[in-house]
Amino acid sequence: DVQLQASGGGLVQSGGSLRLSCAASGVTFDDYAVGWFRQAPGKEREGVSCITGSDGSTYYLDSVKGRFAISHDNAKTRVYLEMNNLKPEDTAVYYCAAGLGSCTVLREGLYSDAMDYWGKGTQVTVSS
């Protein structure tokens, strides 16, 4: 049974940094796409970033390009989301999710229905 555990959230001032971690149990990410999604109060969930295990290709939401970086550990049992120059609008609950194959990106953004497994969220709060 695949389980994902997201961690690393917290409270940080605007301009600060956090690193989120998504740990897998029951699987390695070699054959999976792993994505980070976020949901702020009163807003729809949006896909922030994704990495494809087989080739390392990545996707970033436009608003986080140049500030966030997604990566695997060598064993491909963890995916990290390094978040720099955080802004108050980055405040949300962040979720990691995994699905077989590659990151699926539609015109609307990262396709959440392609993800088969979801971890519990971790809160990121950026104060101004």
C-alpha positions in Angstrom: 0.0 0.0 0.0 1.5 3.3 -1.0 1.5 6.0 1.6 2.9 9.6 1.3 3.9 11.8 4.2 4.4 15.5 3.6 6.4 17.6 6.1 8.4 20.7 6.4 5.7 23.4 6.6 5.7 26.2 9.0 5.5 30.0 9.6 8.0 32.2 7.8 8.4 35.8 7.0 8.0 37.2 3.5 11.2 36.6 1.6 12.1 33.5 3.7 12.6 29.9 2.7 11.2 26.5 3.5 11.8 23.0 2.3 8.9 20.6 2.0 9.5 16.9 2.0 7.3 14.1 0.6 8.3 10.7 1.9 7.0 7.5 0.3 6.4 4.1 1.9 5.6 1.0 -0.1 7.1 2.4 -3.3 9.9 4.2 -4.9 9.3 7.1 -7.3 11.1 5.6 -10.3 7.9 5.0 -12.2 5.8 7.8 -10.7 5.1 11.5 -11.2 5.1 13.3 -7.8 3.4 16.6 -7.6 2.9 19.3 -5.0 -0.5 21.0 -4.8 -1.7 23.7 -2.5 -5.0 25.0 -1.4 -5.5 28.4 0.3 -8.7 29.2 2.3 -11.5 30.0 -0.1 -9.5 29.1 -3.2 -9.4 26.1 -5.5 -6.6 23.7 -5.2 -3.7 24.4 -7.7 -0.8 22.4 -8.9 2.5 24.0 -7.9 5.2 21.7 -9.2 5.7 18.2 -10.4 8.7 15.8 -11.2 8.6 12.7 -13.3 10.6 9.9 -11.8 11.7 8.2 -15.0 13.4 11.2 -16.6 13.5 14.0 -14.0 11.4 16.4 -16.1 9.7 19.1 -14.1 6.8 21.4 -14.1 6.3 24.7 -12.2 3.3 26.9 -11.8 4.2 30.3 -13.4 3.9 32.2 -10.1 6.6 30.0 -8.5 9.0 29.7 -11.3 12.5 30.9 -10.3 11.5 30.6 -6.6 10.7 27.0 -6.1 12.7 23.9 -7.0 11.6 20.3 -7.0 13.9 17.3 -6.7 14.3 13.7 -5.7 16.7 12.1 -3.3 19.1 9.6 -4.8 16.9 6.6 -3.7 13.8 8.2 -5.1 11.9 7.7 -1.9 11.6 11.4 -1.1 10.7 14.4 -3.2 11.6 17.9 -2.0 10.1 21.2 -2.7 12.6 24.0 -2.0 10.7 27.2 -1.6 12.6 30.5 -1.6 11.6 34.2 -1.6 8.3 33.2 -0.2 5.4 35.6 -0.5 2.2 35.9 1.5 0.2 34.6 -1.5 2.1 31.3 -1.1 0.2 30.7 2.2 -1.7 27.5 1.8 -1.9 23.8 2.8 0.5 22.0 0.6 -0.1 18.4 -0.4 2.1 15.9 -2.2 0.6 13.3 -4.5 1.9 10.6 -6.8 0.6 8.9 -9.9 2.1 6.4 -12.3 3.8 7.8 -15.4 4.7 11.3 -16.2 3.5 14.7 -14.9 0.3 15.5 -16.7 -0.1 19.2 -17.5 -3.2 20.5 -19.2 -4.0 24.0 -20.3 -5.5 24.6 -16.8 -2.3 23.4 -15.1 -1.1 20.3 -13.4 -3.8 17.6 -13.7 -4.7 16.4 -10.2 -6.9 13.5 -11.3 -3.7 11.8 -12.7 -2.5 11.4 -9.1 -3.4 8.1 -7.4 -2.0 8.7 -4.0 -2.2 11.7 -1.7 -0.5 12.6 1.5 -1.9 14.7 4.3 -1.2 18.4 3.9 1.4 20.5 5.6 0.6 24.2 6.4 2.8 26.9 5.0 2.1 30.4 6.3 4.0 33.4 5.0 3.7 36.6 7.0 4.1 40.0 5.4 
